[in-house]
Amino acid sequence: MSLSKQTKQEIVNKFQTHPDDTGSPEVQIALLTHRIQQITEHLKKFKKDHNTRRSLLKLVGQRRKLLDYLKQVDIKRYRTLLNALNLRK
């Protein structure tokens, strides 16, 4: 259920701010969003998987913190990222 190397590289390439960028908030949020979507699909099948549900809540909290940080630092980048990932605020 983890991200494959190829999928991760595609996400990084799409959201990186410069050629060597792998850790900017945009990249981290995009990776977390993809992982959250995978776990959500898993939980639709396995409703009683409480350990996975807990990890989903941790990932959502981590993404929320990164989004709050990006909003404080640069509101334009924040809004662009929300539109690119189809997230609502």
C-alpha positions in Angstrom: 0.0 0.0 0.0 3.0 2.3 0.1 4.0 4.6 -2.8 6.0 3.1 -5.6 9.2 4.7 -6.5 7.9 5.7 -9.9 4.7 7.3 -8.5 6.6 9.2 -5.9 9.0 10.5 -8.5 6.1 11.7 -10.7 4.5 13.5 -7.8 7.9 15.1 -6.9 8.5 16.2 -10.5 5.0 17.8 -10.7 5.2 19.8 -7.5 8.9 20.7 -7.1 9.8 24.3 -7.1 13.3 23.8 -8.5 15.1 20.8 -10.2 16.7 19.4 -7.0 13.6 20.0 -4.8 12.3 17.0 -2.8 11.3 18.5 0.5 9.4 21.7 -0.1 6.0 22.0 1.6 4.3 21.6 -1.8 6.0 18.3 -2.5 5.4 17.0 1.0 1.7 17.9 0.9 1.2 16.3 -2.5 2.8 13.1 -1.3 0.7 13.1 1.9 -2.4 13.8 -0.2 -1.7 10.8 -2.5 -1.1 8.6 0.5 -4.3 9.8 2.2 -6.3 9.0 -0.9 -4.9 5.4 -1.0 -5.7 4.8 2.7 -9.2 6.2 2.2 -9.9 3.7 -0.6 -8.5 0.9 1.6 -10.9 1.9 4.5 -13.9 1.9 2.2 -13.3 -1.9 1.8 -12.1 -2.7 5.3 -14.3 -0.6 7.6 -13.1 -2.2 10.8 -9.4 -1.5 10.2 -8.9 0.8 13.2 -5.1 0.9 13.0 -5.2 2.2 9.5 -7.8 4.7 10.5 -5.5 6.0 13.2 -2.7 6.4 10.7 -5.0 8.2 8.3 -5.9 10.7 11.1 -2.1 11.2 11.8 -1.4 11.9 8.1 -4.3 14.3 7.8 -3.0 16.2 10.8 0.5 16.3 9.4 -0.8 17.6 6.1 -2.9 20.2 7.9 0.2 21.5 9.8 2.1 21.8 6.5 -0.8 23.6 4.8 -1.0 26.1 7.8 2.7 26.7 7.5 2.5 27.3 3.8 -0.5 29.6 4.3 1.5 31.8 6.7 4.7 31.9 4.5 3.2 32.4 1.1 -0.6 32.6 0.5 -0.2 32.6 -3.3 1.6 29.2 -3.3 -1.0 27.9 -0.8 -3.9 28.8 -3.0 -2.2 27.4 -6.1 -1.5 24.1 -4.3 -5.1 23.8 -3.1 -6.3 24.2 -6.6 -3.8 21.7 -8.0 -4.7 19.0 -5.5 -8.5 19.8 -5.4 -8.4 20.4 -1.7 -11.0 22.6 -0.1 -10.4 25.1 2.7 
